Amino acid sequence: MLAKRIIPCLDVRDGKVVKGVNFVGIKEVGDPVQCAIDYDRQGADEITFLDITATHEGRSTMIDVVRNTAKNVFVPLTVGGGIRTVDDFRDLLRAGADKISVNSAAVRNPQLISEAADKFGSQCVVVAIDARRKAEGGFTVVVNGGRIDMQMDAIAWAKECERRGAGEILLTSMDTDGCKQGFDLELTDAISKVVNIPVIASGGCGKLEHFSQVFEKTGADAALAASLFHFKELTVQQVKEHLRSHNIPVRR
């Protein structure tokens, strides 16, 4: 069994790490480079930056953040938020990002996945899928923080992302996101079973047991968390020690 990855995620706006609930009451809480260095020291396997400014005007600030972070940390860096073109991929990869995450742009223009994979390789292309349960069963793809239902079956979309060349799926359950009641095991397992690329579970982690549950009960390859790490409720090291105690392989 391959080692499972633990990935802290940082929301970045105008070059600062911010925290809020559903983009409301957002406060600056730190410097992204320093936060990334701290996570690197704790043993994070990767770090994800989400640019919530996500405008073309704000892109140069994010490029500076990526460049400065890449000089100071030695784990893979994924950047997402507002990526719309192959040129956006190129600019961030040149600045030092290892992977680029696309979400709504891929939903609206699936060809972007294929073009980016052809140009830079599948290993650089992460498709972020935000999904929500349907009343009649199954899961639907949503965008804009869960506000817009795209009327697309999430499982079919995950398969298409893989077919088009995505190297990884970052899967967030909008039903569990922010609730701290645990990852959505049913959704995560359903997607993991139909694709042969790694799936990162995201949304809902609130305590140590949620990390072991998602690896024991689904086919997830990695788990991502934000505020849990950011507000120092847990360290990456504590999570890895917990997983080792459950005989779940993790990198040292």
Sequence and secondary structure as in RCSB ss.txt:
>XXXX:A:sequence
MLAKRIIPCLDVRDGKVVKGVNFVGIKEVGDPVQCAIDYDRQGADEITFLDITATHEGRSTMIDVVRNTAKNVFV
PLTVGGGIRTVDDFRDLLRAGADKISVNSAAVRNPQLISEAADKFGSQCVVVAIDARRKAEGGFTVVVNGGRIDM
QMDAIAWAKECERRGAGEILLTSMDTDGCKQGFDLELTDAISKVVNIPVIASGGCGKLEHFSQVFEKTGADAALA
ASLFHFKELTVQQVKEHLRSHNIPVRR
>XXXX:A:secstr
   BEEEEEEEEETTEEEEEETTEEEEEEE HHHHHHHHHHHT S EEEEESS STTTHHHHHHHHHHHHHH  S
 EEEESS  SHHHHHHHHHHT SEEEESHHHHH THHHHHHHHHH GGGEEEEEEEEE TTSSEEEEETTTTEEE
EEEHHHHHHHHHHHT SEEEEEETTTTTT S   HHHHHHHHHH SS EEEES   SHHHHHHHHHHS  SEEEE
SHHHHTTSS HHHHHHHHHHTT  B  
